[in-house]
Amino acid sequence: REALSLYPAYSQAHYNLAVLLRKMGRREECLEQCRKFLQVDPFHPLTERVREMMREVGEGEGEGD
């Protein structure tokens, strides 16, 4: 979270935080970080993995954006 407070467009930090939140069972916060990742860097190599994570935790919004 500190990295994101300094540099909100750091897509890798959004991804890392989403993974951590998912492991902690914090679904909504995980999805929020996934959405931010996709907004910041929709063409990042991890984009498909982020969309998959969103589907797995219960939201299909990552598809077709």
Summary of the structure (lengths in Angstrom):
residues: 65
radius of gyration: 10.7
end to end distance: 25.1
largest distance: 30.4
contacts: 173
relative contact order: 0.17
helix: 66%
strand: 0%
